[in-house]
Each structure stands twice: as C-alpha cells, then as structure tokens.
Amino acid sequence: MGRTTPTARQSIERIAESIEKMCSLMNSTDARIARDLVAKGRKRSAEISFSAIDPETGFILALLLEIEKEILSIRERT
C-alpha cells in the first residue's frame, strides 16, 4: 500500500506548481517576483518538513521570514 498523505515537501511542490500555473497568466515582472517567492519558500522546506506545522502555513511563514530578512538587510545598509 502506498502513502496516502503527502509529505510536507510534496505539499510545498504542489503549492509551487500552482503558483507556476498562475505565473503563466501574469505579466513578466510579476511572474519573476512570484517565482522568486517560491524559491524563498522552498529554501526552508527542510524546516517545514521536520516541524509539526501545516505545510501551507509553513510555506507562508517561510516567505514572511525571508522577506523580513531582506527588509532588515536593506535597513542596515541605509
């Protein structure tokens, strides 16, 4: 018997695939930004996998963390 519940990593990939479909409808600038966000979310997939958090919630939290890090980095440079 196979696994019926997707792993966190599989859920993250499903989210990424859905966003990629959306990108095909976006203008090129927005699509690039969306793809960059997906890359940021994937960057923390191991942490999401090992936590008990829902993968979709973990993906959003990962995005928020990465965006906040960029904001802090910009603030420190100015």
Backbone as CSV, one residue per row, in Angstrom:
resi,resn,N_x,N_y,N_z,CA_x,CA_y,CA_z,C_x,C_y,C_z
1,MET,0.822,-1.185,0.000,0.000,0.000,0.000,0.865,1.248,0.000
2,GLY,0.412,2.220,-0.725,1.171,3.466,-0.830,0.790,4.457,0.241
3,ARG,1.539,5.472,0.286,1.309,6.559,1.239,0.138,7.396,0.736
4,THR,-0.811,7.684,1.607,-1.987,8.441,1.177,-1.899,9.914,1.549
5,THR,-1.106,10.234,2.540,-0.943,11.625,2.952,0.352,12.165,2.362
6,PRO,0.278,13.264,1.611,1.512,13.801,1.024,2.467,14.320,2.102
7,THR,3.744,14.203,1.840,4.745,14.747,2.752,4.731,16.264,2.653
8,ALA,5.379,16.906,3.599,5.455,18.373,3.573,6.136,18.843,2.299
9,ARG,7.193,18.144,1.908,7.911,18.538,0.690,7.023,18.402,-0.544
10,GLN,6.217,17.348,-0.588,5.295,17.177,-1.708,4.240,18.293,-1.709
11,SER,3.772,18.662,-0.527,2.801,19.755,-0.432,3.403,21.068,-0.909
12,ILE,4.653,21.308,-0.544,5.336,22.531,-0.982,5.474,22.536,-2.501
13,GLU,5.812,21.395,-3.071,5.929,21.307,-4.533,4.570,21.525,-5.203
14,ARG,3.504,21.041,-4.578,2.161,21.263,-5.115,1.830,22.753,-5.110
15,ILE,2.194,23.430,-4.038,1.996,24.885,-3.958,2.793,25.568,-5.071
16,ALA,4.044,25.163,-5.227,4.909,25.756,-6.255,4.341,25.541,-7.653
17,GLU,3.811,24.355,-7.909,3.218,24.078,-9.222,1.993,24.957,-9.473
18,SER,1.188,25.145,-8.440,0.008,26.006,-8.584,0.409,27.452,-8.876
19,ILE,1.439,27.903,-8.176,1.914,29.271,-8.401,2.506,29.399,-9.795
20,GLU,3.192,28.361,-10.252,3.766,28.389,-11.601,2.660,28.521,-12.655
21,LYS,1.555,27.841,-12.461,0.418,27.979,-13.387,-0.093,29.419,-13.376
22,MET,-0.150,29.998,-12.189,-0.585,31.387,-12.071,0.375,32.319,-12.798
23,CYS,1.665,32.005,-12.727,2.685,32.845,-13.364,2.474,32.946,-14.867
24,SER,1.951,31.888,-15.459,1.736,31.923,-16.906,0.690,32.954,-17.306
25,LEU,-0.109,33.406,-16.341,-1.133,34.413,-16.616,-0.705,35.819,-16.221
26,MET,0.430,35.937,-15.548,0.901,37.226,-15.042,1.796,37.922,-16.055
27,ASN,1.978,39.219,-15.857,2.975,39.905,-16.669,4.360,39.427,-16.214
28,SER,5.354,39.667,-17.020,6.679,39.084,-16.769,7.303,39.536,-15.447
29,THR,7.101,40.777,-15.066,7.671,41.267,-13.804,7.043,40.564,-12.612
30,ASP,5.721,40.474,-12.611,5.034,39.808,-11.508,5.380,38.319,-11.463
31,ALA,5.487,37.695,-12.621,5.825,36.271,-12.675,7.223,36.028,-12.105
32,ARG,8.160,36.902,-12.416,9.517,36.765,-11.875,9.502,36.882,-10.355
33,ILE,8.750,37.849,-9.853,8.656,38.040,-8.404,8.010,36.818,-7.755
34,ALA,6.954,36.298,-8.352,6.282,35.115,-7.803,7.229,33.922,-7.772
35,ARG,8.009,33.749,-8.837,8.977,32.638,-8.865,10.068,32.820,-7.817
36,ASP,10.479,34.053,-7.603,11.463,34.332,-6.542,10.889,33.985,-5.172
37,LEU,9.615,34.293,-4.963,8.973,33.962,-3.692,8.899,32.453,-3.488
38,VAL,8.588,31.722,-4.547,8.551,30.263,-4.451,9.922,29.726,-4.063
39,ALA,10.964,30.281,-4.655,12.320,29.849,-4.314,12.615,30.107,-2.837
40,LYS,12.147,31.232,-2.332,12.339,31.552,-0.907,11.599,30.552,-0.019
41,GLY,10.401,30.168,-0.413,9.643,29.190,0.354,10.291,27.818,0.336
42,ARG,10.802,27.429,-0.831,11.479,26.129,-0.943,12.760,26.086,-0.104
43,LYS,13.367,27.222,0.077,14.622,27.300,0.824,14.472,26.741,2.244
44,ARG,13.290,26.847,2.791,13.031,26.391,4.166,12.215,25.106,4.215
45,SER,12.191,24.352,3.129,11.359,23.144,3.092,11.788,22.097,4.119
46,ALA,13.078,22.001,4.412,13.531,21.037,5.423,12.972,21.395,6.800
47,GLU,13.003,22.672,7.144,12.472,23.108,8.433,10.973,22.844,8.522
48,ILE,10.277,23.092,7.425,8.834,22.842,7.401,8.563,21.353,7.550
49,SER,9.354,20.530,6.867,9.167,19.078,6.918,9.330,18.521,8.318
50,PHE,10.291,19.028,9.066,10.575,18.489,10.386,9.731,19.093,11.502
51,SER,8.937,20.101,11.172,8.071,20.705,12.189,6.688,20.062,12.094
52,ALA,5.880,20.341,13.051,4.512,19.813,13.053,3.541,20.800,12.414
53,ILE,4.064,21.840,11.796,3.220,22.891,11.221,2.639,22.421,9.885
54,ASP,1.461,22.913,9.578,0.830,22.638,8.297,1.740,23.172,7.182
55,PRO,1.992,22.381,6.124,2.924,22.819,5.068,2.561,24.158,4.424
56,GLU,1.272,24.404,4.219,0.872,25.681,3.612,1.191,26.848,4.550
57,THR,0.920,26.663,5.834,1.241,27.686,6.827,2.749,27.869,6.920
58,GLY,3.470,26.763,6.904,4.934,26.822,6.952,5.508,27.551,5.746
59,PHE,4.924,27.323,4.588,5.384,27.981,3.363,5.192,29.490,3.477
60,ILE,4.029,29.906,3.952,3.756,31.339,4.120,4.700,31.942,5.159
61,LEU,4.903,31.236,6.266,5.822,31.722,7.292,7.242,31.837,6.733
62,ALA,7.655,30.857,5.943,8.988,30.901,5.332,9.128,32.138,4.446
63,LEU,8.089,32.436,3.671,8.119,33.634,2.822,8.240,34.890,3.662
64,LEU,7.449,34.966,4.719,7.493,36.144,5.583,8.873,36.310,6.224
65,LEU,9.461,35.212,6.673,10.796,35.281,7.277,11.840,35.777,6.280
66,GLU,11.803,35.230,5.083,12.785,35.627,4.072,12.598,37.080,3.648
67,ILE,11.364,37.515,3.517,11.104,38.912,3.154,11.559,39.841,4.274
68,GLU,11.280,39.469,5.514,11.705,40.286,6.652,13.227,40.374,6.716
69,LYS,13.914,39.276,6.433,15.384,39.308,6.406,15.891,40.295,5.366
70,GLU,15.242,40.315,4.203,15.644,41.266,3.161,15.395,42.707,3.602
71,ILE,14.264,42.948,4.225,13.952,44.302,4.709,14.985,44.744,5.736
72,LEU,15.308,43.873,6.682,16.307,44.210,7.705,17.663,44.477,7.071
73,SER,18.016,43.701,6.070,19.289,43.896,5.376,19.331,45.261,4.686
74,ILE,18.243,45.642,4.062,18.165,46.946,3.396,18.260,48.076,4.427
75,ARG,17.575,47.914,5.542,17.619,48.935,6.600,19.040,49.112,7.142
76,GLU,19.742,48.006,7.282,21.112,48.088,7.827,22.057,48.790,6.859
77,ARG,21.791,48.711,5.579,22.637,49.349,4.566,22.400,50.857,4.472
78,THR,21.233,51.304,4.934,20.932,52.738,4.809,21.238,53.500,6.064
